[in-house]
Amino acid sequence: MTDPDNTSAQTLMRAAEIGKKAGLRHVYAGNLPGEVGDLENTRCPPCRQLLIERYGYLITGYHLTSNGCCPSCGTRVPGQWAREFQGQITVHPFVPHARSNLFSILGASASM
């Protein structure tokens, strides 16, 4: 897509606030690393304890109990959780604005 402008940080933050006001409990804006403040992270809805800390889609902090609860107030967080963070699902998590090997792969296959 080349026609529309990129989504601004302000638009993402506004969308996240609309979602929260509509009753969504675990809203985050993760595709503009470092530009949306605390909205990159997941916090416990009742006590606001930091649970999952992110930079874009990269998890930088994992603060849940072994059974997927908030360590501060014990609220259960829906999802599939490991006893401890075991690293990213992929070896190379997507981080916007990072250099990608996709171009070189496409360039190589196009010249074949």
C-alpha positions as CSV (number, residue, x, y, z in Angstrom):
1,M,0.0,0.0,0.0
2,T,1.4,3.3,-1.0
3,D,-1.7,5.6,-1.1
4,P,-2.6,6.2,2.5
5,D,-0.3,7.9,5.0
6,N,1.1,5.8,7.8
7,T,-1.0,5.6,10.9
8,S,0.2,8.2,13.4
9,A,1.0,7.6,17.1
10,Q,-1.8,10.0,18.0
11,T,-4.3,7.9,16.0
12,L,-3.2,4.6,17.6
13,M,-3.4,6.1,21.1
14,R,-6.9,7.5,20.3
15,A,-8.0,4.1,19.0
16,A,-6.6,2.4,22.2
17,E,-8.5,4.8,24.4
18,I,-11.7,4.2,22.4
19,G,-11.2,0.4,23.0
20,K,-10.7,0.9,26.7
21,K,-13.8,3.1,27.0
22,A,-15.7,0.4,25.2
23,G,-14.7,-2.1,27.9
24,L,-11.7,-3.9,26.4
25,R,-9.3,-4.8,29.2
26,H,-6.0,-5.6,27.5
27,V,-5.4,-2.9,24.8
28,Y,-2.0,-2.0,23.5
29,A,-0.6,-0.2,20.5
30,G,2.5,-2.0,19.3
31,N,3.4,-1.0,15.8
32,L,5.2,2.3,16.5
33,P,7.9,1.3,19.0
34,G,8.7,4.0,21.5
35,E,6.1,6.4,20.2
36,V,2.9,5.4,22.1
37,G,4.1,5.6,25.7
38,D,2.7,3.0,28.1
39,L,0.3,1.7,25.5
40,E,3.0,-0.7,24.3
41,N,2.6,-2.6,27.5
42,T,0.0,-4.8,29.2
43,R,-1.1,-3.8,32.7
44,C,-3.4,-5.5,35.1
45,P,-6.8,-3.8,34.8
46,P,-7.7,-3.6,38.5
47,C,-4.3,-2.6,40.0
48,R,-2.3,-1.3,37.0
49,Q,0.7,-3.5,37.7
50,L,3.0,-3.9,34.7
51,L,2.5,-7.4,33.3
52,I,4.0,-7.6,29.8
53,E,6.5,-5.0,28.8
54,R,7.1,-4.4,25.1
55,Y,9.1,-2.4,22.6
56,G,6.9,-2.8,19.5
57,Y,6.2,-6.6,19.3
58,L,9.4,-7.5,21.1
59,I,8.7,-8.6,24.7
60,T,11.2,-7.0,27.1
61,G,9.7,-7.8,30.4
62,Y,7.4,-10.7,31.6
63,H,5.8,-10.2,35.0
64,L,3.1,-12.9,35.6
65,T,2.9,-15.7,38.1
66,S,3.4,-19.2,37.0
67,N,-0.4,-19.7,36.6
68,G,-0.9,-16.5,34.6
69,C,-2.0,-14.1,37.3
70,C,-1.0,-10.6,38.3
71,P,1.8,-10.9,41.0
72,S,0.4,-7.8,42.8
73,C,-3.3,-8.5,43.2
74,G,-3.8,-12.1,41.9
75,T,-6.2,-11.2,39.0
76,R,-6.2,-14.0,36.4
77,V,-5.1,-12.8,32.9
78,P,-6.8,-14.6,30.1
79,G,-4.3,-16.4,27.8
80,Q,-1.8,-19.3,27.5
81,W,1.1,-18.5,29.8
82,A,4.3,-20.4,30.6
83,R,5.8,-20.6,34.1
84,E,8.3,-18.1,32.9
85,F,9.1,-16.2,29.8
86,Q,10.8,-18.5,27.3
87,G,11.8,-16.0,24.7
88,Q,10.1,-14.8,21.5
89,I,8.0,-17.1,19.4
90,T,10.3,-16.3,16.5
91,V,14.0,-16.0,16.4
92,H,13.7,-12.5,14.9
93,P,10.6,-10.7,16.2
94,F,9.2,-8.0,13.9
95,V,10.4,-4.6,15.0
96,P,9.3,-1.8,12.6
97,H,12.0,0.3,11.1
98,A,14.5,-2.5,11.5
99,R,16.5,-3.5,8.5
100,S,15.0,-6.6,6.9
101,N,16.5,-9.3,4.8
102,L,13.2,-9.5,2.8
103,F,14.5,-7.2,0.1
104,S,17.7,-9.3,-0.5
105,I,15.6,-12.4,-0.7
106,L,13.1,-10.9,-3.1
107,G,16.0,-9.3,-5.1
108,A,17.7,-12.7,-5.4
109,S,14.6,-14.6,-6.5
110,A,13.7,-11.9,-9.0
111,S,17.1,-12.2,-10.7
112,M,16.9,-16.0,-11.0
